């Protein structure tokens, strides 16, 4: 079993910055963040493999950066240039190569407004 502990998020003005952290209870192949707004489909934000390969959703490319510390089994999502449409509940997720989204956190609120 892999447990995920999420932290960060909160409120920021448009153009501001926030960060999200997620720590896994053990080494896992894939870790990342997705987000969801009520009434909309869940959207992949960013993912990173244990080897350091990163993937970004089109809507956050060049604004968000995901990094990984394998020693701490932790990922950090740095969110810059925030927009109101980034407002959502963000979920950390992780899994082995065969099931890369097998485990999910409880979600962290990110709100961007003026």
Secondary structure, 3 states (H helix, E strand, C coil): CCCEEEEECEEECCCCCEEEEEEECCCCCEEEEEEECCCCCCEEEEEEECCCCEEECCCCCCCEEEEEECCCCEEEEEECCCCHHHCEEEEEEEECHHHCCCEECCCEEEEECC
